[in-house]
Amino acid sequence: MGDVDGLRTPPTYPSGHGLLAGRSAVITAAAGAGIGGATARRFLEEGARVLVSDAHARRLKESADALAAEFGAERVAALPCDVTDEAQVQELFACAARTHGRLDVVVNNAGLGGTAELVDMTDEQWDRVIDVTLGGTFRCTRAALRAMKDSGQGGVVVNNASVIGWRAQAGQSHYAAAKAGVMALTRCAALEAAAFGVRVNAVAPSLAMHPHLVKVTTPELLAELTEREAFGRYAEPWEVANVIVFLASGYSSYMTGETVSVSSQHA
């Protein structure tokens, strides 16, 4: 438990309960210490096998090697993938079929942010954020639904959106538009996928701290964002991963087309 002063310290890290035992999952942008890496770890702790991908090959290998050493090489596979490249996305899902024989869960975590006022934003800045964050989610969701439809075994897709898809923040027009698009894509894909037994949902974190965020965000903005949180702290990446586990598990069996806010921001 956190402290009695409003959960200002993170709760105790939870143990696994076999919620994803026997499942096979693909998780994008899973290298390093962010939400993707935390999700890969939580999936393994809950009994799943994972194929992790990332555009950064070296960091991906380091992360996958560490997970394989802890959970067993037979449960961890890795393949570099740039989600803006359709050929690489196709190879990622072909690798999932070769490696684990089936595909039960896909977590679309890949995204790209940045800060730029709209009057100064270039076409290149806009296009890059939209292509990675929304386009990448589209390509991977399309590949996942094709594979799951063909298998006839159902499945689950969980997309990583953001509360910024609902709430305005200066300098974030491209990222906000992309994340709002992820939410809309989730709703529409869910209606189509229900016909063949696949659920599609999303999480919308507010502020989950990880090293990359520190690199691309000023200390002043991080302090301001933290002050907005009701608990007076940012989320640990594994706290977001816990909600992804829930959406991937049978505990959310009647949920589809939903975006779940993982946020303590004041209303």
C-alpha positions as CSV (number, residue, x, y, z in Angstrom):
1,M,0.0,0.0,0.0
2,G,1.0,3.6,-0.5
3,D,1.1,6.0,2.5
4,V,-2.0,7.3,4.0
5,D,-1.3,10.8,2.7
6,G,-3.0,10.2,-0.6
7,L,-0.8,7.3,-2.0
8,R,2.1,9.7,-2.5
9,T,4.5,6.7,-2.7
10,P,4.0,3.8,-5.2
11,P,2.3,0.7,-3.8
12,T,4.1,-2.5,-3.4
13,Y,5.1,-4.2,-6.6
14,P,2.5,-7.0,-7.2
15,S,3.3,-10.6,-7.7
16,G,2.0,-12.6,-10.7
17,H,-1.3,-14.6,-10.5
18,G,-1.1,-16.5,-13.8
19,L,-3.6,-14.2,-15.5
20,L,-2.0,-14.7,-18.9
21,A,-0.8,-18.3,-18.5
22,G,-0.3,-20.0,-21.8
23,R,-0.9,-16.8,-23.8
24,S,1.5,-15.5,-26.5
25,A,2.0,-11.8,-27.0
26,V,3.7,-9.3,-29.2
27,I,4.7,-6.0,-27.5
28,T,6.1,-3.1,-29.5
29,A,8.5,-0.5,-28.2
30,A,9.5,-2.8,-25.4
31,A,13.1,-2.0,-25.0
32,G,14.3,-0.1,-22.0
33,A,12.5,1.1,-18.8
34,G,9.3,2.5,-20.2
35,I,5.7,1.2,-20.3
36,G,6.6,-1.3,-23.1
37,G,9.4,-2.8,-21.0
38,A,7.3,-2.9,-17.9
39,T,4.5,-4.6,-19.8
40,A,6.8,-7.3,-21.1
41,R,8.0,-8.0,-17.6
42,R,4.4,-8.1,-16.2
43,F,3.2,-10.4,-19.0
44,L,6.0,-12.8,-18.2
45,E,5.3,-12.6,-14.5
46,E,1.7,-13.5,-15.4
47,G,2.7,-16.6,-17.3
48,A,2.8,-15.4,-21.0
49,R,5.3,-15.9,-23.7
50,V,6.4,-12.7,-25.4
51,L,7.9,-11.4,-28.6
52,V,9.3,-8.0,-27.9
53,S,10.1,-5.5,-30.6
54,D,11.7,-2.0,-30.8
55,A,13.2,0.2,-33.4
56,H,16.4,0.4,-31.3
57,A,18.1,-3.0,-32.0
58,R,20.9,-2.7,-29.4
59,R,18.6,-1.7,-26.5
60,L,16.1,-4.4,-27.6
61,K,18.8,-7.1,-27.4
62,E,19.9,-5.9,-24.0
63,S,16.3,-5.9,-22.7
64,A,15.4,-9.3,-24.2
65,D,18.6,-10.9,-23.0
66,A,17.9,-9.7,-19.4
67,L,14.3,-11.0,-19.6
68,A,15.4,-14.4,-21.1
69,A,18.0,-14.8,-18.3
70,E,15.3,-14.3,-15.7
71,F,12.2,-16.0,-17.3
72,G,13.8,-18.5,-19.7
73,A,14.8,-18.2,-23.3
74,E,11.9,-20.3,-24.5
75,R,9.5,-17.6,-23.3
76,V,11.2,-14.6,-24.7
77,A,11.9,-13.7,-28.3
78,A,12.9,-10.4,-29.9
79,L,12.9,-8.8,-33.3
80,P,13.7,-5.2,-34.2
81,C,10.8,-3.4,-35.9
82,D,10.2,0.1,-37.2
83,V,6.4,0.4,-37.1
84,T,6.4,2.9,-39.9
85,D,7.7,0.2,-42.3
86,E,5.0,-2.2,-43.4
87,A,7.5,-4.9,-44.5
88,Q,9.0,-4.9,-41.0
89,V,5.6,-5.1,-39.4
90,Q,4.7,-8.1,-41.6
91,E,7.9,-9.8,-40.6
92,L,7.2,-9.2,-36.9
93,F,3.9,-11.0,-37.0
94,A,5.4,-13.8,-39.2
95,C,8.1,-14.2,-36.5
96,A,5.4,-14.4,-33.8
97,A,3.7,-17.3,-35.8
98,R,7.1,-19.1,-36.3
99,T,8.3,-18.6,-32.7
100,H,5.2,-19.3,-30.5
101,G,2.8,-20.9,-33.0
102,R,-0.1,-18.6,-32.1
103,L,-0.9,-15.0,-31.3
104,D,-3.2,-14.2,-28.4
105,V,-2.3,-10.6,-27.4
106,V,-0.8,-7.6,-29.2
107,V,0.2,-4.5,-27.3
108,N,0.8,-1.5,-29.5
109,N,3.0,0.7,-27.4
110,A,5.2,2.4,-30.0
111,G,4.8,6.1,-30.1
112,L,6.7,9.3,-30.6
113,G,6.3,12.7,-29.0
114,G,8.0,16.1,-28.9
115,T,7.1,19.7,-28.2
116,A,6.5,22.4,-30.8
117,E,4.2,25.3,-31.0
118,L,1.8,24.9,-34.0
119,V,3.0,28.2,-35.6
120,D,6.5,26.8,-35.6
121,M,5.8,23.1,-36.4
122,T,7.2,21.8,-39.6
123,D,5.4,19.3,-41.9
124,E,8.2,16.9,-41.1
125,Q,7.6,17.1,-37.3
126,W,3.9,16.6,-37.8
127,D,4.2,13.7,-40.2
128,R,6.8,11.9,-38.1
129,V,4.7,11.9,-34.9
130,I,1.5,10.9,-36.8
131,D,3.3,8.2,-38.7
132,V,4.9,6.5,-35.7
133,T,2.1,7.0,-33.1
134,L,-1.0,6.6,-35.2
135,G,0.2,5.0,-38.4
136,G,2.3,2.4,-36.5
137,T,-0.7,1.5,-34.3
138,F,-2.8,1.2,-37.5
139,R,-0.3,-1.1,-39.2
140,C,0.2,-3.4,-36.2
141,T,-3.5,-3.5,-35.4
142,R,-4.2,-4.4,-39.0
143,A,-1.6,-7.2,-38.9
144,A,-2.9,-8.5,-35.6
145,L,-6.5,-8.6,-36.7
146,R,-5.6,-10.4,-39.9
147,A,-3.7,-13.0,-38.0
148,M,-6.3,-13.4,-35.3
149,K,-9.2,-13.6,-37.8
150,D,-7.3,-16.3,-39.8
151,S,-6.6,-18.3,-36.7
152,G,-10.2,-18.5,-35.6
153,Q,-9.0,-18.5,-31.9
154,G,-9.9,-14.9,-31.0
155,G,-7.5,-12.6,-29.3
156,V,-6.9,-9.2,-27.7
157,V,-5.3,-5.9,-28.9
158,V,-4.4,-3.2,-26.4
159,N,-3.3,0.2,-27.7
160,N,-1.4,2.8,-25.8
161,A,-3.2,6.1,-26.1
162,S,-2.8,9.1,-23.7
163,V,-5.0,11.5,-21.7
164,I,-3.7,14.2,-24.0
165,G,-6.0,12.7,-26.6
166,W,-8.8,14.2,-24.5
167,R,-7.1,17.2,-22.8
168,A,-5.3,20.2,-24.4
169,Q,-1.7,20.9,-23.8
170,A,0.3,23.6,-25.6
171,G,3.0,22.4,-27.9
172,Q,1.4,19.0,-28.3
173,S,-0.9,19.4,-31.3
174,H,0.8,16.6,-33.3
175,Y,0.9,14.2,-30.4
176,A,-2.6,15.0,-29.2
177,A,-4.0,14.5,-32.7
178,A,-2.2,11.2,-33.0
179,K,-3.4,9.9,-29.6
180,A,-7.0,11.0,-30.2
181,G,-6.7,9.1,-33.5
182,V,-5.5,6.0,-31.6
183,M,-8.6,6.2,-29.4
184,A,-10.9,6.5,-32.5
185,L,-9.1,3.7,-34.3
186,T,-9.6,1.5,-31.2
187,R,-13.3,2.1,-31.1
188,C,-13.8,1.4,-34.8
189,A,-11.5,-1.6,-34.9
190,A,-13.3,-3.1,-31.9
191,L,-16.6,-3.1,-33.7
192,E,-15.1,-4.9,-36.7
193,A,-13.1,-7.4,-34.7
194,A,-16.0,-8.4,-32.4
195,A,-17.3,-10.4,-35.4
196,F,-14.4,-12.8,-35.1
197,G,-14.0,-12.9,-31.3
198,V,-11.2,-10.3,-30.9
199,R,-11.4,-7.5,-28.3
200,V,-9.6,-4.1,-28.9
201,N,-9.1,-1.6,-26.0
202,A,-6.7,1.1,-25.1
203,V,-5.0,2.6,-22.0
204,A,-4.6,6.4,-21.7
205,P,-1.8,7.2,-19.2
206,S,-1.2,10.7,-17.9
207,L,2.3,10.8,-16.5
208,A,4.4,7.7,-16.3
209,M,8.0,8.4,-15.6
210,H,10.8,6.8,-17.7
211,P,14.3,7.8,-18.9
212,H,13.1,8.9,-22.4
213,L,10.5,11.2,-21.0
214,V,13.2,12.9,-18.9
215,K,15.3,13.5,-22.1
216,V,12.5,15.1,-24.1
217,T,10.8,17.1,-21.3
218,T,12.0,20.1,-19.4
219,P,12.2,19.8,-15.6
220,E,9.8,22.7,-15.3
221,L,7.2,20.9,-17.4
222,L,7.6,17.7,-15.5
223,A,7.2,19.5,-12.2
224,E,4.0,21.2,-13.5
225,L,2.6,17.9,-14.8
226,T,3.4,16.1,-11.5
227,E,1.5,18.9,-9.6
228,R,-1.6,18.1,-11.6
229,E,-1.7,14.5,-10.3
230,A,-4.0,14.0,-7.4
231,F,-1.5,11.7,-5.7
232,G,1.3,14.2,-6.0
233,R,3.5,11.8,-8.0
234,Y,3.9,10.3,-11.4
235,A,2.9,6.8,-12.2
236,E,5.5,4.0,-12.3
237,P,5.5,2.3,-15.8
238,W,4.4,-1.0,-14.2
239,E,1.3,0.7,-12.8
240,V,0.2,1.3,-16.4
241,A,1.4,-2.2,-17.3
242,N,-1.0,-3.6,-14.7
243,V,-4.0,-2.1,-16.5
244,I,-2.7,-3.5,-19.8
245,V,-2.5,-6.9,-18.1
246,F,-6.1,-6.5,-17.0
247,L,-7.3,-5.6,-20.5
248,A,-5.3,-8.6,-22.0
249,S,-6.8,-11.0,-19.5
250,G,-10.1,-12.8,-19.1
251,Y,-11.0,-10.3,-16.3
252,S,-12.0,-7.8,-19.0
253,S,-13.9,-10.3,-21.2
254,Y,-16.9,-8.0,-21.8
255,M,-14.8,-4.9,-22.6
256,T,-14.1,-3.8,-26.1
257,G,-13.7,-0.4,-27.8
258,E,-12.9,1.2,-24.5
259,T,-10.1,3.6,-23.5
260,V,-9.2,3.3,-19.9
261,S,-7.7,6.3,-18.3
262,V,-4.6,5.4,-16.1
263,S,-4.4,8.8,-14.5
264,S,-4.7,10.6,-11.1
265,Q,-5.0,14.0,-12.8
266,H,-7.5,16.4,-11.2
267,A,-10.7,16.5,-13.1
